[in-house]
């Protein structure tokens, strides 16, 4: 059986303790190739542009340029790379700023080691890793008091709408597959089709488009 290629990861993080944690857990034994851990955006950008990792973990609050500014310097020049924000800040403004800047995921530093590793794995295959607390925050920001049947999003099928609705509820791809009575591989096929139809590159973007459709033109963030 062929061993899948390691996920190539770079990290931009200034906290020495969290740097040490990342070096400890992102190991070849777990399927990762850690290309570098950088203390600030200025130090990181040239190296990351050269090495082209699969996933970049970015601290939101870096010395000098912020994590979002660093993301802005990299994201448009690295369309094949997934960017995941790492932070202790779960305020709506920070979450939405990161997602709008091009992050595919947002994970709290208080997440467990396994949740952090799963976030990197999910990002590497096109997913949108969000800590459960962040998922609840995103959902609550779009909820309205009125109870109504959500409209179908134009351009995608009923089942594709159903899948996005389950993601809005915070389900993982495997949980959604179980709920819909389909295989995980079928969910991934649905996602690829949704990305193409909605002209998005990640599950996060697809979910945000879906939610905007539910709320109508009044939604803005």
C-alpha positions in Angstrom: 0.0 0.0 0.0 1.4 3.4 -1.0 1.9 5.9 1.8 0.1 9.2 1.2 2.5 12.2 0.7 3.1 14.2 3.8 1.2 17.5 4.3 3.7 20.3 3.9 3.1 22.9 6.6 4.5 26.3 7.5 3.7 28.3 10.6 3.8 31.9 11.5 3.7 32.1 15.3 5.5 34.3 17.8 4.6 32.5 21.1 7.6 30.3 22.0 5.4 27.8 23.9 3.0 27.4 20.9 6.0 27.2 18.5 7.3 24.3 20.6 3.9 22.6 20.5 3.7 22.9 16.7 7.2 21.5 16.3 6.2 18.6 18.6 3.0 17.6 16.8 3.6 18.4 13.1 5.9 15.4 12.7 6.6 13.0 9.8 5.2 10.2 12.0 1.8 11.9 11.9 2.0 12.6 8.2 3.3 16.2 8.2 6.4 17.9 6.9 7.1 21.1 8.9 8.9 23.5 6.5 9.4 26.2 9.1 8.2 28.2 12.1 8.5 31.9 11.7 8.1 34.6 14.4 6.7 37.4 12.2 5.3 38.2 8.8 8.4 39.9 7.6 10.5 36.8 8.3 7.9 34.4 6.9 6.7 35.8 3.5 9.8 35.2 1.3 10.4 31.7 2.6 6.7 30.7 2.4 6.5 32.0 -1.2 9.5 30.0 -2.1 8.6 26.7 -0.4 4.9 26.8 -1.4 3.5 24.7 1.5 0.1 22.9 1.4 -1.1 24.6 4.6 0.0 27.8 6.4 -0.9 28.3 10.1 -1.1 32.0 10.9 -1.3 33.6 14.3 -3.7 36.5 14.2 -1.7 38.7 16.6 1.9 38.9 15.3 4.5 41.6 16.1 4.7 44.1 13.3 2.3 43.1 10.5 -0.8 41.2 11.8 -1.7 37.7 10.7 -4.4 39.2 8.4 -1.8 41.5 6.8 0.5 38.5 6.3 -2.4 36.6 4.8 -3.0 39.4 2.4 0.7 39.3 1.3 0.5 35.6 0.5 -3.0 34.4 -0.4 -3.4 35.9 -3.8 0.0 34.7 -4.9 -0.5 31.1 -3.6 -3.9 29.9 -4.8 -3.1 26.3 -4.1 -2.2 26.9 -0.4 -4.7 26.8 2.4 -4.4 29.3 5.2 -5.7 28.6 8.7 -5.8 31.3 11.4 -4.7 30.4 14.9 -5.8 32.6 17.7 -7.3 33.0 21.2 -9.6 35.8 19.9 -13.1 34.6 19.0 -14.8 38.0 18.5 -17.0 38.1 15.4 -15.1 41.0 13.8 -11.8 39.1 13.9 -13.4 35.8 12.6 -15.1 37.5 9.7 -12.1 39.7 8.9 -9.9 36.5 8.6 -12.5 34.7 6.5 -13.0 37.6 4.2 -9.2 38.0 3.8 -9.0 34.5 2.4 -8.5 32.2 5.3 -10.1 28.8 4.8 -10.4 28.1 8.6 -10.1 29.6 12.0 -9.0 27.5 15.0 -8.7 28.6 18.6 -5.4 27.9 20.3 -7.2 26.2 23.1 -8.3 23.4 20.7 -7.0 20.0 21.5 -3.9 18.7 19.7 -6.0 16.2 17.7 -8.5 18.9 16.7 -5.6 21.1 15.6 -4.1 18.3 13.5 -7.5 17.5 12.0 -7.9 21.1 11.1 -4.6 21.0 9.1 -5.7 17.7 7.4 -9.1 19.2 6.5 -7.5 22.4 5.1 -5.1 20.3 3.0 -8.0 18.6 1.2 -10.1 21.7 0.6 -12.1 21.8 3.8 -12.9 24.7 6.1 -11.8 23.8 9.6 -13.5 25.9 12.3 -13.3 25.2 16.0 -16.7 24.3 17.4 -16.9 27.6 19.3 -16.2 29.5 16.0 -18.8 27.5 14.1 -21.4 28.4 16.7 -20.3 32.0 16.5 -20.6 32.1 12.7 -24.1 30.5 12.9 -25.4 32.8 15.6 -24.2 35.8 13.7 -26.5 34.9 10.8 -29.5 33.6 12.8 -32.8 35.6 12.8 -35.7 35.3 15.3 -38.2 34.6 12.5 -38.6 30.9 11.8 -39.0 30.3 8.1 -38.3 27.6 5.5 -34.8 28.5 4.1 -34.9 29.2 0.4 -32.9 26.9 -1.9 -29.8 28.5 -3.2 -30.1 28.9 -7.0 -27.6 27.1 -9.2 -27.1 24.0 -7.1 -29.3 20.9 -6.5 -31.6 20.2 -3.6 -29.1 17.6 -2.2 -26.2 20.1 -2.5 -28.4 22.7 -0.6 -29.0 20.0 2.0 -25.3 19.4 2.4 -24.5 23.1 2.9 -27.3 23.4 5.4 -25.7 20.6 7.5 -22.3 22.4 7.3 -24.0 25.6 8.6 -25.2 23.5 11.6 -21.5 22.8 12.3 -21.4 19.2 11.1 -18.2 17.7 9.7 -18.1 16.1 6.3 -18.3 12.6 7.8 -21.3 13.6 10.0 -23.0 15.1 7.0 -22.5 11.9 5.0 -24.1 9.9 7.8 -27.0 12.3 8.1 -27.7 12.2 4.4 -27.2 8.5 4.1 -24.3 8.8 1.6 -20.6 8.0 1.6 -17.9 10.4 2.6 -16.5 10.1 -1.0 -19.9 11.3 -2.3 -19.8 14.3 0.0 -16.4 15.2 -1.4 -17.8 14.9 -4.9 -20.7 17.1 -4.0 -18.3 19.7 -2.6 -16.2 19.7 -5.7 -19.3 20.3 -7.8 -20.5 23.1 -5.4 -17.1 24.8 -5.5 -17.3 24.8 -9.3 -21.0 26.0 -9.5 -20.5 28.8 -6.8 -17.1 29.8 -8.1 -15.5 29.3 -4.6 -12.3 27.6 -3.5 -13.2 26.4 0.0 -16.1 25.0 2.1 -15.9 28.2 4.2 -16.6 30.4 1.1 -19.4 28.0 0.0 -21.1 28.1 3.5 -20.8 31.9 3.7 -22.4 32.2 0.2 -25.2 29.8 1.3 -25.9 31.8 4.5 -25.9 35.1 2.6 -28.5 33.6 0.3 -30.7 32.6 3.3 -30.5 36.0 4.9 -31.0 38.1 1.7 -29.3 41.3 0.6 -29.5 42.8 4.0 -26.7 40.6 5.3 -23.3 42.4 5.4 -20.1 41.9 7.3 
